[in-house]
Amino acid sequence: MTTRPLLLTGGHLLDPSIGLDGIGDILLVDGLVASVGGSIAGPDEAERVDCRGLHVTPGFIDVHCHLREPGREDVETIATGARAAAAGGFTAVCAMPNTDPVTDNQAAVGFILAQAAKANASRVYPIGSISVGMNGVQLSEMGEMVAAGAVAVSDDGRPVVSAQLMRTALEYARTFGIPVADHCEEPTLAHGGVMNEGVISARLGLKGIPSESEEIMVIRDILLARRTGGRVHLCHMSTWGSVELIRWGKERGIPVTAEVCPHHLTLTEERVGQYDTNAKMNPPLRTQRDVDALIAALKDGTIDCVATDHAPHHNDEKNREFSDAPNGIVGLETALSVLLTWLVTPGTITLSQLVEKLSCAPARVFGLPGGTLRRGSIADVTVLDPAAQWTVKGSDFRSKGRNSPWLNSTLSGRVARCIVGGRQVHVLDSPA
């Protein structure tokens, strides 16, 4: 289907990948960036959008989210997740394989792509499982899944306990040029834990998860990446110790990349407060020292990108005793605003640095199209208003999930438009 040319005029173009930072126009034709920068006349048939006062950036890419389909369509579908992604400025998301059945074969990968095409919203890239059924025993048919469209492999939600299986996965993944994304958790240390181990867990009478549970697996994975040459991607880092280990690996040229989530950059274990289940996640919220180290690592490049770990749950599941409630929060529709409010507005990081971590770096790390406004690149574009103020209401979410620690909070910054392949898939204040 031919898309009408789209001309965005007068916006602040911001693209760290090509050093673009200034007022100008951008023309999108036939799904590609046809021209960028300066004043562009554009063809007569082009739709013109006035972007004065707004920032125009490469579309955001989330390399870690949970869309629940197949198996839990009551809490999210690929369609609702893709629409939520668009509302949050994410032109593409990578869907984790912990569905029912698990995404561990080419048919399952094909199903996700077919459902995403029907949704006609943000792009959805499947991530296949490392092991069959995510049981940690037998390696999945990685080559078949990659051929079908998988962009990485992961058993996220479960750690790869067997070092031998992880080594084999890295060796195979290297031949296919994809990363292995690991959930770093030593299960015997973490068993039964529901929040960070420390003074607050002791006061609340809740079993804690020590930071070493994450760090032991971080260094194991880094050493296996050194041994195999395979690319390991470390999911949702949460501790200062993990930061030091990743820095050690990168200084030695080991192929390791890492992500951090908005909640681990902005909230601490204190948010658990009076057993708030919207502050329950895995890895858990940690200490202020950990938050400070994660922010510093994001700024200096030790941590490569920001990912949401979007994890919708039904309200009935979250409205349980803290120990019985599932881990995870929704994040696609709040990620940008949370980071603008807590990090950019105070001057901790710049908007350009944030765009790098939400768009350019994820594209590089997972080898995905996009992440740039360079002429000839795919026309995936996010238009945002960093000055807009809004109050988070679950009823406004495109996602089926309402499990957010920021409900009723006033945040800065909204996504005005999300453009995928030159098509406007989200316009602020349009019907959900």
Secondary structure as UniProt FT lines:
FT   STRAND          6..15
FT   HELIX           16..18
FT   STRAND          20..29
FT   TURN            30..31
FT   STRAND          32..36
FT   TURN            44..45
FT   STRAND          47..50
FT   TURN            52..53
FT   STRAND          55..58
FT   STRAND          60..65
FT   TURN            69..71
FT   TURN            73..75
FT   HELIX           78..87
FT   TURN            88..89
FT   STRAND          90..95
FT   HELIX           106..119
FT   STRAND          123..126
FT   HELIX           132..134
FT   HELIX           142..148
FT   STRAND          153..154
FT   TURN            156..157
FT   HELIX           163..176
FT   STRAND          180..182
FT   HELIX           187..190
FT   TURN            191..192
FT   STRAND          195..196
FT   HELIX           199..204
FT   STRAND          208..209
FT   HELIX           211..228
FT   STRAND          232..234
FT   HELIX           240..251
FT   TURN            252..253
FT   STRAND          256..260
FT   HELIX           262..266
FT   HELIX           269..272
FT   TURN            273..275
FT   HELIX           277..279
FT   HELIX           288..300
FT   STRAND          305..306
FT   HELIX           315..318
FT   TURN            322..324
FT   TURN            332..334
FT   HELIX           335..339
FT   HELIX           340..344
FT   TURN            345..347
FT   HELIX           351..355
FT   HELIX           356..360
FT   HELIX           361..366
FT   TURN            375..376
FT   STRAND          381..391
FT   HELIX           394..396
FT   TURN            405..408
FT   STRAND          410..420
FT   TURN            421..422
FT   STRAND          423..427
FT   TURN            428..429
//
